[in-house]
Amino acid sequence: MADLLALPPLAMATAIFLLRVVDMTLDTLRVLFLVRGQRAVVWFLGFFQSSIWVVAVTSVLGHLDNPLAWIGYAAGFATGNVVGMKIEDRLAIGHRHLRVISRRGADISNALRQAGYAATEVEGYGRDGAVAVIDASLRRRDLGRVERLIRAADPGAFIAVEEVRPVHRGYFRS
């Protein structure tokens, strides 16, 4: 760490920025895994995230007279959150529950079933008359594909998506 403190102001600010990006990326992922109950991953991420944070905050506190260090710290914090969210989106871990409301419920249910997804269809009554309410639980990574199937069957369908945790039993496309 002594080497980091000896860097020129701009290089030090850049190093602090990069440390904070990694720190906050790990922190964002840690919180997302925490919500999903993955203890081992949370421990691993938390250990490295806090270690990196100590180096970054020590570097800033060692140079309170350098505004670039503060800017690097703050910019790394903000950027790390966004990077962590993007990585988590790519991982697409977990399950989602869709509720679809449509006048073309049979078309949607059939399209989902033909694609290998389970769908439960219930009759309902909406503002403009009879509708079908279709419930489907699926892996998060399948969400885009399923939404495209629904839109192809009924472009005007109402789709609500919720995160589901935990999931017990049921049918999930392999």
N, C-alpha and C positions, 0 to 999 in steps of 0.2 A: 504494500500500500504506500510505502514511502516513495516509490517511483511515481505513483499517480499524483501525489502531492507536489512533486517536483516538475510536473509538466507545465508548459506555457499555458496561460489562461484559456485560450480557445481550445487547445487540445484537451485540457482538463475538463472543460465544459462538455466537450464531445464525448469523452470517456464517461462522465457522469450521466449524460443523456443515454448512452448505450446501456450502461448498468441499470438505469431505471426502466428502460424499455424491457429488458430481460426480466427484471424484478417484477414489474407490474403485469407482464404477460404471464409469468408463472403464478402470480397472485390471482389474476382473473381466472385462470384455469383451475387453480386450487379451490376457489369458491364454487365454481361450477361442479367440480367433482365432489365437493363437500355436500352440496345439495343432493347429489345422487348417491350419497352414502358410500363412496369408494375410499375407505380409510387409508389403505396402503398408499394409494396415489396421492392423497391429500398430505400424508406425512412426508413423502418424498419431495413433493413440490414445495411444501412449507419450509422444509429444511434448507433447500437451496435458495428459495426466494428470500428468506430472512438473512441468510449469509450474504447475499449480494446487496441487500438493503443496507446492512451494517457498513459495508465498504462505501456505498454511494453517499449515505448520510454523513459519514465521517469525513469524506472528501469535501462536501459542501460546508460542514461546520468548521473545517480547517481553513476555509477561504471565504469567510463571510464578507470580505471586502471585494470579492469578485462577483459582480452581478451576472456574468455569464454562467457561473456555477449554479446560481439560483435558477436561471432560465433553462439551463440544461436539465436540472432536476425536475422542474415543473413540466417541461416539454416531454421528457422521458416518461413521466407519470402518465400524462394524457395519451401519448402514443402507445405506451405499453398496454393500456386498457383496450384500445382499439385493436391492436395486434392480437391480444389474447382472445377477444371476441371473434375475430376472423378465424383464428386457429380452431376455436371451439365450434364454429359453424362448419368448418371443413371436417372435423371429427364426427359431427352429427351423432352423438351418443344419446341413447335413450329412446323413449317412445312418445308418440303423440296420439291424441284422440281427436278425431274429426267428427263434427256434427254438421251434416249437410241438410239444408231445407230447400226443397224443390218441388215443382209441379210435375217433374219428370223423374220421380224417384225410382221407378222400375228400371229406366234406362241407366241411371247412375249405378244402382245396385248391381245390375247385370254386368256393366262394364268393369266394376271393381272385382266382382267374383270371377269373371273371365280372365282377369289379369292376375288372379291368385290371392286376392285380399278377401278377408271376411267382412261382411257388411250386414247390419241389422236394420231392417226397414220397418218403420212404424207409421201408421196413418196419423195425420194431424190436421189442424185447421188454422190457417193463417189469416192475415188481414183481408186477402182477396179470395179466400175459399180454401178448398181442400189442397193439402200438400203432403209430401212424404218427408219424414225425418229419418235420415240415414246416419247411423253411428258406425264408425270404423276405428279400430285401434291399429296402429302400425309403427314400424320402426321409423325413427326420425329421418334416416337417410332416404326413405322412400317417399317422403312428404311431397316433394316437387313432382315426382312421377304421378302420384295419386291425384294431386290437384289438377294436373294436365288432363288426366282421364275424366275427372268430374267436369271440367270446363268444356271438353269435347262433347260430352253427353248433354250438358246444359250450361251454356255460357252465362246464364243469369242466376245460377244456383248460389245460395247463401252458404258460405263455408266458414265455420268457426273452428279454430285449432287450439287445443290445450295441451300442456305438458302433463304426462302421466307418470307418477311414481308412487309406489312400486307397481309393477305389473305381475299378476299371478295368473298363470294358465292362459287359455285362449288360443286362437289360431293366428300365427304370423307367417307370412309368406317367406319361404326359404330362399 
